[in-house]
Amino acid sequence: MANDTELWLIARVAEHLGYEGPNANASARRTLSRLGVKAVTHQPTDTSPRPQAHYDAAEVRQATAARPGKGVGGGRRKAS
């Protein structure tokens, strides 16, 4: 991991994914798990002595950009 790597906490990942509300962080964790994105490090933060997961921002962006969308018509397939 390079020193210039941008690291995000799960709250920033949730914001990037557009999740809001009390379960936003849990939803973001589930999404990262499905996408195969793992934390690069665990470190304490200014607000908590408990180690928090830090994710590589570039990896998060890449994985979310590559995930499948709903497609045209909400994911319905065209008849062949």
C-alpha positions as CSV (number, residue, x, y, z in Angstrom):
1,M,0.0,0.0,0.0
2,A,1.5,3.3,-1.1
3,N,1.6,6.2,1.3
4,D,-0.5,8.3,-1.0
5,T,-3.4,5.8,-1.0
6,E,-6.7,7.4,-0.1
7,L,-8.4,5.4,2.7
8,W,-12.1,5.6,3.6
9,L,-14.0,4.6,6.7
10,I,-17.2,2.6,6.3
11,A,-19.3,5.8,6.8
12,R,-17.6,7.4,3.7
13,V,-18.1,4.2,1.7
14,A,-21.8,4.3,2.6
15,E,-22.0,8.0,1.5
16,H,-20.4,7.1,-1.8
17,L,-22.9,4.3,-2.3
18,G,-25.8,6.6,-1.5
19,Y,-26.9,4.8,1.6
20,E,-28.6,6.8,4.3
21,G,-30.3,6.1,7.6
22,P,-29.4,4.1,10.7
23,N,-28.4,1.0,8.7
24,A,-26.3,2.7,6.1
25,N,-23.0,1.4,7.4
26,A,-24.3,-2.2,7.6
27,S,-25.6,-2.0,4.1
28,A,-22.2,-0.7,2.9
29,R,-20.4,-3.5,4.6
30,R,-22.7,-6.1,2.9
31,T,-22.2,-4.5,-0.5
32,L,-18.4,-4.5,-0.1
33,S,-18.5,-8.1,1.0
34,R,-20.6,-9.1,-2.1
35,L,-18.1,-7.1,-4.3
36,G,-15.1,-8.8,-2.7
37,V,-13.6,-5.6,-1.4
38,K,-11.6,-6.1,1.8
39,A,-10.3,-3.6,4.3
40,V,-6.6,-2.7,3.7
41,T,-5.9,-1.9,7.4
42,H,-7.6,-1.5,10.8
43,Q,-6.6,1.6,12.8
44,P,-8.0,3.6,15.7
45,T,-9.5,6.9,14.8
46,D,-9.7,10.3,16.6
47,T,-13.2,9.4,17.8
48,S,-12.6,5.8,18.9
49,P,-9.7,3.8,20.3
50,R,-11.2,0.7,18.8
51,P,-9.6,-0.2,15.4
52,Q,-11.8,0.8,12.5
53,A,-11.6,-0.8,9.0
54,H,-10.1,1.4,6.3
55,Y,-10.8,0.7,2.6
56,D,-8.8,1.7,-0.4
57,A,-11.0,4.4,-2.1
58,A,-9.8,3.6,-5.6
59,E,-10.7,-0.1,-5.1
60,V,-14.2,0.9,-3.8
61,R,-14.8,3.2,-6.7
62,Q,-13.6,0.5,-9.2
63,A,-15.7,-2.3,-7.7
64,T,-18.9,-0.2,-7.5
65,A,-18.4,1.1,-11.1
66,A,-18.1,-2.5,-12.3
67,R,-21.1,-3.9,-10.5
68,P,-24.1,-4.8,-12.6
69,G,-27.0,-2.4,-12.7
70,K,-30.6,-2.9,-13.2
71,G,-30.5,-2.2,-16.9
72,V,-33.2,-1.0,-19.1
73,G,-36.7,-1.6,-17.8
74,G,-35.6,-2.6,-14.3
75,G,-33.5,-5.6,-15.3
76,R,-36.0,-7.3,-17.6
77,R,-34.4,-9.2,-20.4
78,K,-35.4,-8.6,-24.0
79,A,-37.1,-11.5,-25.8
80,S,-34.7,-13.1,-28.3
